[in-house]
């Protein structure tokens, strides 16, 4: 179970953050924030690179150079 704050239902960034999560989940190699901006633009979202970085951090998603690190056993 997860408790969702009521403010989440009124967050205008939620559709962009959802699209960002979908793009990152489908990536075959880690995309940079600049590349993520381009992917979001194809979906109709016009956001700056810094905004993508902010939303990525809000979602708990690491930068591309850290998403590429192999897991340690």
C-alpha positions in Angstrom: 0.0 0.0 0.0 1.1 3.5 -0.6 -0.4 6.7 0.8 -0.6 9.4 -1.9 -0.7 13.0 -0.7 -3.8 15.0 -1.9 -1.5 17.6 -3.4 -0.3 14.9 -6.0 -3.8 15.1 -7.6 -3.3 18.8 -8.3 0.3 18.7 -9.5 0.6 20.1 -13.0 4.0 18.4 -13.5 2.5 14.9 -13.0 1.8 14.1 -16.7 5.4 15.2 -17.7 6.9 13.2 -14.8 4.8 10.1 -15.8 6.0 10.5 -19.5 9.6 10.9 -18.2 9.3 7.7 -16.2 7.9 5.8 -19.2 10.7 6.9 -21.4 13.4 6.0 -18.9 11.8 2.6 -18.2 11.8 1.8 -22.0 15.4 3.0 -22.6 17.9 0.5 -24.0 20.8 2.6 -22.9 20.7 5.5 -20.4 19.6 8.7 -21.9 21.1 12.1 -20.8 18.8 14.8 -19.6 19.2 16.6 -23.0 18.1 13.5 -24.8 15.2 13.1 -22.5 14.1 16.7 -23.4 14.0 15.7 -27.0 11.9 12.6 -26.3 9.5 14.6 -24.2 9.2 17.2 -27.0 8.1 14.4 -29.4 5.3 13.7 -26.9 4.3 17.4 -26.9 6.0 18.5 -23.6 8.2 21.5 -23.9 10.5 21.5 -20.8 14.0 22.7 -20.2 16.9 20.3 -19.4 17.1 21.6 -15.8 13.4 20.9 -15.4 14.0 17.3 -16.6 16.8 17.0 -14.1 14.5 18.3 -11.3 11.6 15.9 -12.2 14.1 13.0 -12.5 15.3 13.7 -9.0 11.8 14.1 -7.7 11.0 10.6 -9.1 14.2 9.2 -7.5 15.8 8.4 -10.9 19.6 8.6 -11.1 21.5 10.5 -13.7 22.4 8.6 -16.9 26.0 8.0 -15.9 24.9 6.3 -12.7 22.0 4.3 -14.3 24.6 2.6 -16.5 26.7 1.2 -13.6 26.6 -2.6 -13.3 25.2 -4.0 -10.1 27.7 -5.4 -7.7 27.3 -9.0 -6.5 
